Amino acid sequence: MGNVIVKVENLSHKYTTQWAIKKIDFSIAHEGIVGLLGSNGAGKSTLMNIICGVLKQTEGEVFINGIDLKKDPVEAKKNIGFLPQKPPLYLDFTVKEYLTYCADLRMMEKQYIKSAVEEAAERCGVAHFMNRLLRNLSGGYQQRTGIAQAIVHNPKFVVLDEPTNGLDPNQIVEVRGLIKEIAADRSVLLSTHILSEVQATCREIKMIENGEQVFSGTLEEFNNYIQPNALQLQLETPPETAALSSIEGITTAEQLSPGLFRLIYDGEKNTIKTVAQTSVDKGWGLLGLSVEKSSLDAVFAELSKNSVNNE
């Protein structure tokens, strides 16, 4: 299997009669962050619970570091760290007690637990709170402790379910930085429905909608998914909008502000040249012409729509 860390084959799961996820296939073979994107209810948590061995799938296989999760769950789970959406904290434990307990649950050898706990606490920025009760920590530090328990046994693969949920903007920036550091030497699967989260941290994206995988590729491919079909044109002495919409290849033109127009066009490169040439020839005073990039939100909406249309 080479160094494929995670391999998911034909994974499907049914709750009573309803399929939560259907025929999902992907593999992760490198360090770094893979974003698992999908709107609420798309099937992300079901998928993560199965990959982490919390839930038994109806059909399909999961291999972690080459180990079949169904056949040898204990061995496979030694390679997995998991932070569910709500960190599983025991609030009457101190940070040290909690992390020691988690290391123990992971069947770590006794002689390595103390140093592993210290290292995880240090990496996650909670080392100075070792003797403080978890209930007395802020939301951001509770979240950091949750991440620390996911890496205490030094797994090759870490799954984080909505890790910045409920944090304030400063805490979000800090936790994102922490996740990037953790991903430097292991694979991280980061689930979220927030597009800016993916842009800020991930280099690769898997997207599921209605339980089906609708996209798998790099962030760059995701951004370019929808052909941009709008131009922004800035003119010093603009004509009537009718004159702009009559240019060959332009379907509609609208004025956004004095001198600034959005032109919906046919997507051809030649049309862009024609618009520039016409503006110069007619003496409209061309100040700027650019292609509008599709926003991630637009891509998200388009992919979600496609998954509904395909049913």
C-alpha positions in Angstrom: 0.0 0.0 0.0 3.1 2.3 -0.1 2.7 5.1 2.4 -1.0 5.7 1.9 -2.1 6.7 5.4 -5.8 6.4 4.9 -7.7 4.5 2.2 -11.5 4.5 2.0 -13.2 2.2 -0.5 -16.8 2.2 -1.5 -17.9 3.4 1.9 -21.7 3.6 2.5 -23.7 3.8 5.7 -27.4 3.5 6.3 -29.4 4.6 9.4 -32.6 2.4 9.3 -33.7 3.2 5.7 -31.8 6.4 5.0 -28.4 6.3 3.4 -26.2 8.9 5.3 -23.2 8.4 3.0 -23.0 6.5 -0.3 -20.1 4.9 -2.2 -17.3 7.2 -0.9 -13.7 6.6 -2.2 -10.6 8.5 -1.4 -7.1 8.1 -0.1 -4.7 10.4 1.8 -1.0 9.8 1.3 0.9 12.8 2.6 1.4 15.2 5.5 -0.7 18.3 5.5 -4.3 19.2 5.9 -7.2 17.8 3.8 -10.4 19.7 4.2 -13.6 17.7 4.4 -16.2 20.2 3.3 -20.0 19.9 3.3 -23.0 21.8 4.5 -24.6 20.8 7.8 -26.2 17.4 7.5 -24.2 16.4 4.4 -22.8 13.3 6.1 -19.4 14.6 7.3 -19.8 13.4 10.9 -21.0 9.9 9.9 -17.9 9.6 7.6 -15.5 10.7 10.3 -17.1 8.5 12.9 -16.6 5.5 10.6 -13.0 6.4 9.7 -12.2 6.7 13.4 -13.8 3.4 14.2 -16.6 4.9 16.4 -19.3 3.6 14.0 -19.4 0.4 12.0 -20.2 1.0 8.3 -23.0 -0.8 6.4 -20.7 -1.4 3.4 -17.1 -0.7 2.2 -13.7 -0.7 3.7 -11.4 1.6 5.7 -7.6 1.1 5.9 -5.5 3.1 8.3 -1.8 2.8 7.5 -2.5 -0.4 5.6 -4.5 -2.0 8.5 -8.1 -3.0 7.9 -10.1 -1.1 10.6 -12.9 -3.7 10.7 -10.6 -6.7 11.1 -8.0 -5.2 13.5 -9.6 -2.1 15.1 -7.2 -1.9 18.1 -4.1 -1.9 15.9 -5.6 0.6 13.4 -6.8 3.0 16.0 -3.2 3.4 17.4 -2.6 5.4 14.3 -5.6 7.7 14.7 -6.2 10.8 16.8 -9.8 12.2 16.9 -11.3 15.4 18.1 -15.1 15.2 17.9 -17.1 18.4 17.4 -17.6 18.7 21.1 -14.3 17.8 22.9 -14.8 14.8 25.2 -13.4 16.6 28.2 -13.8 15.4 31.9 -14.2 18.8 33.5 -13.2 17.6 37.0 -9.8 16.4 35.8 -6.7 18.6 35.6 -5.1 19.0 32.2 -2.4 16.6 33.3 -4.8 14.0 34.7 -6.9 14.2 31.5 -4.0 13.8 29.1 -2.5 11.0 31.1 -5.8 9.2 31.1 -6.1 9.7 27.3 -2.6 8.3 26.8 -3.6 5.3 28.9 -6.7 4.7 26.9 -4.5 4.7 23.7 -2.6 1.8 25.3 0.7 3.7 25.3 3.5 2.0 27.2 3.6 3.3 30.7 7.2 4.5 30.6 6.4 6.9 27.7 3.2 8.4 29.0 4.7 11.2 31.2 6.9 12.6 28.4 4.2 12.2 25.8 1.7 14.2 27.9 4.3 16.9 28.5 5.1 17.1 24.8 1.5 17.3 23.7 0.7 19.9 26.3 3.7 22.0 25.2 2.8 21.7 21.5 -0.8 22.8 22.1 0.1 25.6 24.4 -1.5 24.3 27.6 1.7 23.3 29.5 1.4 26.2 31.9 -2.1 25.0 32.9 -1.1 21.4 33.7 -2.6 21.5 37.3 -5.7 23.5 36.5 -9.1 21.9 36.3 -10.5 21.7 32.8 -13.7 23.4 33.9 -11.7 26.5 34.8 -10.2 26.9 31.3 -11.5 29.2 28.6 -13.2 27.8 25.5 -10.0 28.3 23.5 -7.9 26.4 26.0 -10.4 23.6 26.4 -10.2 23.3 22.6 -6.4 23.2 22.7 -6.6 20.5 25.4 -9.0 18.6 23.1 -6.4 18.8 20.3 -3.6 17.7 22.7 -5.5 14.5 23.5 -5.8 13.8 19.8 -2.0 13.9 19.3 -0.8 12.6 22.7 0.0 9.1 21.3 1.7 10.6 18.2 -0.7 9.2 15.6 0.0 9.3 11.8 -3.5 10.6 11.1 -5.6 13.1 13.0 -9.3 13.9 12.4 -10.7 17.2 13.6 -14.4 17.8 13.5 -15.3 21.5 13.3 -12.3 22.4 15.5 -12.9 26.2 15.6 -16.6 26.0 16.3 -17.7 28.4 19.0 -14.4 30.2 19.3 -13.9 33.9 19.1 -11.9 35.4 16.2 -8.6 35.5 18.0 -8.9 32.0 19.3 -9.8 30.8 15.7 -6.5 32.3 14.4 -4.5 30.6 17.2 -6.2 27.2 16.8 -5.7 27.4 13.0 -2.0 28.1 13.5 -1.8 25.1 15.9 -3.5 22.8 13.4 -1.0 23.9 10.7 1.9 23.0 13.0 0.5 19.6 13.9 0.0 18.9 10.1 3.7 19.5 9.4 4.5 15.9 10.2 1.2 14.0 9.9 -2.0 13.9 7.9 -4.9 15.9 9.2 -8.5 15.6 8.0 -10.3 18.8 9.0 -14.1 18.9 8.7 -15.9 22.2 8.4 -18.8 23.9 6.6 -17.0 27.2 6.7 -15.3 28.0 3.4 -12.8 30.6 4.8 -11.6 27.8 7.2 -10.7 25.7 4.2 -9.0 28.5 2.3 -6.9 29.4 5.4 -5.6 25.9 6.1 -6.2 23.2 3.5 -4.3 22.3 0.4 -6.6 19.6 -0.7 -10.4 19.3 -0.5 -12.9 16.5 -0.4 -16.5 17.7 -0.5 -19.6 15.7 0.3 -23.2 16.7 -0.2 -26.3 14.6 0.4 -23.9 11.8 1.5 -22.1 11.6 -1.9 -18.6 12.8 -2.8 -19.1 15.7 -5.2 -15.5 17.0 -5.4 -12.0 15.8 -4.7 -8.9 17.8 -5.7 -6.6 20.7 -4.7 -7.7 24.1 -3.4 -6.6 25.6 -6.7 -8.8 23.2 -8.7 -11.7 23.9 -6.3 -11.3 27.6 -6.8 -11.3 27.2 -10.6 -14.2 24.8 -10.6 -16.7 27.3 -12.1 -15.6 29.0 -15.3 -15.6 32.7 -14.4 -18.2 34.3 -16.7 -18.1 37.9 -15.6 -15.7 40.8 -16.4 -15.3 44.0 -14.4 -14.7 47.0 -16.7 -13.7 50.5 -15.5 -14.0 53.4 -17.9 -13.2 57.1 -17.7 -15.9 58.3 -20.1 -18.4 55.4 -20.3 -21.1 55.1 -22.9 -24.7 53.9 -22.3 -24.8 50.3 -20.9 -26.6 49.3 -24.1 -23.4 50.1 -26.1 -21.5 47.7 -23.8 -24.0 44.9 -24.1 -23.9 45.1 -27.9 -20.2 44.1 -27.9 -19.7 40.7 -29.5 -19.6 37.9 -26.9 -21.2 40.1 -24.1 -24.7 39.0 -23.0 -25.6 41.6 -20.4 -24.0 44.7 -18.9 -24.8 46.3 -15.6 -23.5 49.5 -14.0 -22.0 48.8 -10.5 -21.0 52.4 -9.8 -20.1 55.5 -11.9 -17.6 54.2 -14.5 -17.6 50.6 -13.2 -19.5 47.9 -15.0 -20.0 44.1 -14.7 -20.2 42.4 -18.1 -21.5 38.8 -18.3 -19.7 37.2 -21.2 -19.4 33.8 -23.1 -16.1 32.8 -21.3 -14.0 33.2 -24.5 -10.6 34.8 -24.2 -11.2 36.7 -27.5 -14.2 38.4 -26.0 -11.9 40.0 -23.3 -9.6 41.3 -26.1 -12.6 42.6 -28.0 -13.9 44.5 -25.0 -10.4 46.1 -24.4 -10.0 47.0 -28.1 -13.5 48.4 -28.4 -13.0 50.6 -25.3 -9.8 52.0 -26.8 -11.2 52.5 -30.3 -14.3 54.3 -29.0 -12.2 56.5 -26.7 -14.1 55.4 -23.5 -10.9 55.8 -21.5 -10.1 52.2 -20.4 -8.9 52.3 -16.8 -9.3 48.6 -15.9 -10.5 45.2 -17.1 -10.5 42.1 -15.0 -12.1 38.6 -14.8 -14.1 38.0 -11.7 -12.9 35.0 -9.8 -15.7 32.7 -8.6 -15.9 33.0 -4.8 -15.6 29.8 -2.8 -19.2 30.3 -1.8 -20.3 30.3 -5.4 -18.3 27.1 -6.0 -19.9 25.5 -2.9 -23.4 26.4 -4.1 -22.7 25.1 -7.6 -21.3 21.8 -6.3 -24.2 21.4 -3.9 -26.7 22.1 -6.7 -25.0 19.5 -9.0 -25.3 16.8 -6.3 -29.0 17.5 -6.0 -29.5 17.5 -9.8 -27.6 14.2 -10.1 -30.0 12.3 -7.9 
